[in-house]
Amino acid sequence: SRYVMSNSKDCQILHWSTKDGTLQRSQSVFRDTRWQAPWTSVLGWPVVGIWSDPKYDASDINSACQAYAPHDDLLAFGDDYGRVKLLRFPSPFVNPRIEVFTGHASFVTAVRFSPSNVLVTLGGDDHSICQWSLQPRGFEEDLTPNLRHPWAELEGSEAPQDRFAFLGRSEEATPREDPDPGV
């Protein structure tokens, strides 16, 4: 490509020549340009819809990424409120339908789809990396494995004496009575 598009923190869409690095002053010549996929810019007509949350100011969306084919009609973005959002792409509409996902305790600094459409998101202050997979609606299979704690099988005096001792045990092994009725 002869040009690169970038965004500035003061909400400008900038176009640069790859030949000599100069800023292109005429924005209208790029109106119908088909940019290389995936779309990763937080500004532009294809992503007007990501700014529909009334709480957002110009700096609340940190990163966006379009999925790869066959799901290239989806875009994920991360915000300053620890949320990862998914919507249809392109989204030139003011109030589109958006799916909201949580998993970060702090702002989301980056979102990127892999070519196999695994979404990776990076947290800010929580220093976490989350991995997400695209699943069709109605996908009901529980992908969470049953967690077995090493203390679940302890007997006698070594057994935990707290109200969470049942964690990790199968349902039939879990006592039905409340271990601490005073709480």
C-alpha positions as CSV (number, residue, x, y, z in Angstrom):
1,S,0.0,0.0,0.0
2,R,1.1,3.5,-0.7
3,Y,-0.5,5.0,2.4
4,V,-1.0,4.1,6.1
5,M,-3.8,5.4,8.2
6,S,-3.4,6.1,11.9
7,N,-5.3,7.8,14.8
8,S,-4.1,10.5,17.1
9,K,-5.1,10.9,20.7
10,D,-6.9,14.1,19.8
11,C,-9.3,12.0,17.6
12,Q,-7.9,12.7,14.2
13,I,-7.6,10.2,11.4
14,L,-4.2,10.7,9.8
15,H,-2.9,9.4,6.4
16,W,0.8,9.0,5.8
17,S,2.7,8.3,2.6
18,T,4.8,5.1,2.9
19,K,7.1,6.5,0.2
20,D,8.5,9.5,2.2
21,G,6.5,9.5,5.5
22,T,4.7,12.8,4.8
23,L,1.3,13.6,6.3
24,Q,-1.3,13.8,3.6
25,R,-3.3,17.0,4.0
26,S,-6.2,16.1,1.8
27,Q,-8.5,13.7,3.6
28,S,-11.2,13.5,0.9
29,V,-9.0,11.5,-1.5
30,F,-9.1,8.6,0.9
31,R,-12.9,8.5,1.1
32,D,-13.4,5.3,-0.9
33,T,-10.1,3.6,-0.1
34,R,-10.3,-0.1,0.8
35,W,-7.9,-0.6,3.6
36,Q,-6.2,-3.8,4.4
37,A,-8.1,-6.2,6.7
38,P,-8.3,-6.6,9.6
39,W,-9.5,-3.1,10.6
40,T,-7.7,-2.0,13.8
41,S,-8.5,1.6,14.0
42,V,-10.8,3.1,16.7
43,L,-11.8,5.9,14.3
44,G,-13.5,5.9,10.9
45,W,-16.9,5.4,9.3
46,P,-16.8,1.6,9.6
47,V,-16.5,2.0,13.5
48,V,-18.8,4.9,14.3
49,G,-20.9,2.5,16.3
50,I,-18.3,1.7,18.9
51,W,-18.7,5.2,20.3
52,S,-22.4,4.8,21.1
53,D,-21.9,4.4,24.9
54,P,-22.9,7.8,26.4
55,K,-20.2,7.4,29.1
56,Y,-17.4,7.4,26.6
57,D,-15.2,10.4,26.0
58,A,-12.6,10.6,23.2
59,S,-10.1,8.4,25.1
60,D,-12.2,5.6,26.5
61,I,-11.8,3.1,23.6
62,N,-8.2,1.9,23.5
63,S,-8.1,-0.8,20.8
64,A,-10.3,-2.4,18.2
65,C,-9.8,-5.4,15.8
66,Q,-11.9,-6.9,13.1
67,A,-12.1,-10.7,13.0
68,Y,-10.7,-12.7,10.1
69,A,-12.8,-14.6,7.5
70,P,-15.3,-16.3,7.8
71,H,-16.2,-14.1,10.8
72,D,-14.8,-10.8,9.3
73,D,-18.3,-9.3,9.9
74,L,-17.4,-8.9,13.6
75,L,-15.3,-6.3,15.4
76,A,-14.1,-6.5,19.0
77,F,-12.9,-3.5,21.1
78,G,-11.7,-2.8,24.6
79,D,-12.5,0.2,26.8
80,D,-11.4,1.9,30.0
81,Y,-14.1,0.2,32.0
82,G,-12.6,-3.3,31.7
83,R,-15.1,-4.4,29.1
84,V,-14.6,-6.2,25.8
85,K,-17.4,-5.5,23.3
86,L,-18.3,-7.3,20.1
87,L,-20.4,-5.9,17.3
88,R,-21.1,-6.3,13.6
89,F,-18.5,-4.8,11.2
90,P,-18.8,-2.4,9.5
91,S,-20.8,-0.5,12.0
92,P,-21.5,3.0,10.7
93,F,-24.6,3.3,12.9
94,V,-25.0,5.5,15.9
95,N,-26.6,3.0,18.2
96,P,-25.8,-0.6,17.1
97,R,-26.4,-3.9,19.0
98,I,-23.3,-4.6,21.0
99,E,-22.5,-7.7,23.1
100,V,-20.6,-6.9,26.3
101,F,-18.1,-9.2,28.0
102,T,-16.2,-8.8,31.2
103,G,-13.1,-10.4,32.4
104,H,-10.7,-7.6,33.2
105,A,-10.5,-5.8,36.5
106,S,-9.1,-2.7,34.9
107,F,-9.0,-0.9,31.5
108,V,-8.4,-3.1,28.4
109,T,-5.3,-1.8,26.6
110,A,-5.3,-4.1,23.5
111,V,-7.5,-6.5,21.6
112,R,-6.4,-8.6,18.6
113,F,-7.9,-11.6,16.7
114,S,-5.5,-14.3,15.5
115,P,-6.0,-15.6,12.0
116,S,-7.9,-18.5,13.6
117,N,-10.2,-16.0,15.3
118,V,-9.1,-16.5,18.8
119,L,-9.4,-13.1,20.5
120,V,-6.6,-12.0,22.9
121,T,-7.2,-9.0,25.2
122,L,-4.6,-7.3,27.4
123,G,-5.5,-5.7,30.7
124,G,-3.9,-2.5,32.1
125,D,-3.6,-2.4,35.8
126,D,-4.7,-6.0,36.3
127,H,-1.8,-7.2,34.2
128,S,-3.9,-10.0,32.7
129,I,-4.1,-11.6,29.3
130,C,-7.5,-13.1,28.4
131,Q,-8.2,-15.5,25.6
132,W,-11.7,-15.6,24.0
133,S,-13.2,-17.8,21.4
134,L,-16.1,-17.1,19.1
135,Q,-19.0,-19.4,19.7
136,P,-22.3,-19.5,17.8
137,R,-25.4,-18.4,19.7
138,G,-27.0,-21.2,21.6
139,F,-23.7,-22.9,22.2
140,E,-24.6,-24.5,25.6
141,E,-21.7,-26.8,26.2
142,D,-19.9,-26.0,29.5
143,L,-16.2,-25.6,28.6
144,T,-15.2,-25.2,32.2
145,P,-13.6,-28.3,33.6
146,N,-14.6,-29.6,37.1
147,L,-12.0,-28.2,39.4
148,R,-10.7,-30.7,42.0
149,H,-9.0,-29.2,45.0
150,P,-6.3,-31.3,46.6
151,W,-7.9,-30.9,50.0
152,A,-11.3,-32.2,48.9
153,E,-10.5,-35.8,49.8
154,L,-9.0,-35.1,53.2
155,E,-10.6,-36.8,56.2
156,G,-10.4,-36.3,59.9
157,S,-8.5,-33.6,61.7
158,E,-6.7,-32.4,58.5
159,A,-10.0,-31.7,56.8
160,P,-10.8,-28.0,56.3
161,Q,-13.1,-26.6,58.8
162,D,-14.6,-23.8,56.8
163,R,-17.9,-23.4,55.0
164,F,-16.2,-23.7,51.6
165,A,-14.9,-27.2,52.3
166,F,-17.4,-28.6,49.8
167,L,-15.7,-26.9,46.8
168,G,-14.3,-29.4,44.3
169,R,-16.5,-32.3,45.5
170,S,-19.1,-33.9,43.3
171,E,-22.7,-33.0,44.1
172,E,-23.5,-36.3,45.7
173,A,-20.5,-36.0,48.0
174,T,-21.5,-32.5,49.1
175,P,-23.3,-32.4,52.5
176,R,-26.8,-30.8,52.2
177,E,-26.8,-29.1,55.7
178,D,-25.2,-25.7,56.2
179,P,-21.8,-26.3,57.8
180,D,-22.1,-23.0,59.8
181,P,-25.8,-22.2,60.5
182,G,-24.8,-19.0,62.4
183,V,-23.6,-17.3,59.2
